[in-house]
Amino acid sequence: MHLSGKARRAAIEILRHLKAQPEAKDTLEGIRHWWLDAGYVGGEDVRQAANALVAKGFLRAWEPSPGLQVFGSTARFLENPTAAIEALEGGE
């Protein structure tokens, strides 16, 4: 997973939020508005971050209704959230 700039920062903040609130679930817009400091990150950065975290297995996505995509943590992430955050902070 290669992220840079604001998307990487958003990914780290998403994981930090999920470490503190493991049951949290939201849409991309909800993540941007409630989980992140929306002043620094745009919707495209959040989308890139979320897609990268899904690909890495730290975030899962599902559609509870057509056209509505929701994201939340995975069991894999919750097994060792600190290691996942440190790996991303280290550039992995």
For each residue, the residues with C-beta under 8 A, 3 or more apart:
1: 52 53 55 56 88 92
2: 52
3: 7 8 11 48 49 52 88
4: 7 8
5: 8 9 45
6: 9 10 40 41 42 45
7: 3 4 10 11 41 44 45 46 48 49 52
8: 3 4 5 11 12 49 88
9: 5 6 12 13 40 41
10: 6 7 13 14 36 41 45 46 48 49
11: 3 7 8 14 15 49 50 52 53 88
12: 8 9 15 16 85 88 89
13: 9 10 16 17 35 36 37
14: 10 11 17 18 31 35 36 49 50 53 59
15: 11 12 18 19 53 58 77 81 84 85 88
16: 12 13 19 20 85
17: 13 14 20 21 24 35 36
18: 14 15 21 22 24 58 59 72 73 77 78 81
19: 15 16 22 81 82 85
20: 16 17
21: 17 18 24
22: 18 19 73 78 81
23: 72
24: 17 18 21 35 72 73
25: 70 71 72
26: 30 31 34 35 70 71 72
27: 30 31 68 69 70 71
28: 31 32 43 46 47 50 69 71
29: 32 33 43
30: 26 27 33 34 35
31: 14 26 27 28 34 35 36 46 50 71
32: 28 29 35 36 38 41 42 43 46
33: 29 30 36 38
34: 26 30 31
35: 13 14 17 24 26 30 31 32
36: 10 13 14 17 31 32 33 40 41 46
37: 13 40 41
38: 32 33 41
39:
40: 6 9 36 37
41: 6 7 9 10 32 36 37 38 45 46
42: 6 32 45 46
43: 28 29 32 46 47
44: 7 47 48
45: 5 6 7 10 41 42 48 49
46: 7 10 28 31 32 36 41 42 43 49 50
47: 28 43 44 50 51
48: 3 7 10 44 45 51 52
49: 3 7 8 10 11 14 45 46 52 53
50: 11 14 28 31 46 47 53 54 59 61 71
51: 47 48 54 55
52: 1 2 3 7 11 48 49 55 56
53: 1 11 14 15 49 50 56 58 59
54: 50 51 57 58 59 60 61 71
55: 1 51 52
56: 1 52 53 59 84
57: 54 74 76 77
58: 15 18 53 54 73 74 76 77 84
59: 14 18 50 53 54 56 71 72 73 74 77
60: 54 71 72 73 74
61: 50 54 69 70 71
62: 69 70
63: 66 67 68 69 70
64: 68 70
65: 68
66: 63
67: 63
68: 27 63 64 65
69: 27 28 61 62 63
70: 25 26 27 61 62 63 64
71: 25 26 27 28 31 50 54 59 60 61
72: 18 23 24 25 26 59 60
73: 18 22 24 58 59 60 77 78 81
74: 57 58 59 60 77 78
75: 78 79
76: 57 58 79
77: 15 18 57 58 59 73 74 80 81 84
78: 18 22 73 74 75 81
79: 75 76
80: 77 83 84
81: 15 18 19 22 73 77 78 84 85
82: 19 85 86
83: 80 86 87
84: 15 56 58 77 80 81 87 88
85: 12 15 16 19 81 82 88 89
86: 82 83 89 90
87: 83 84 90 92
88: 1 3 8 11 12 15 84 85 91 92
89: 12 85 86
90: 86 87
91: 88
92: 1 87 88
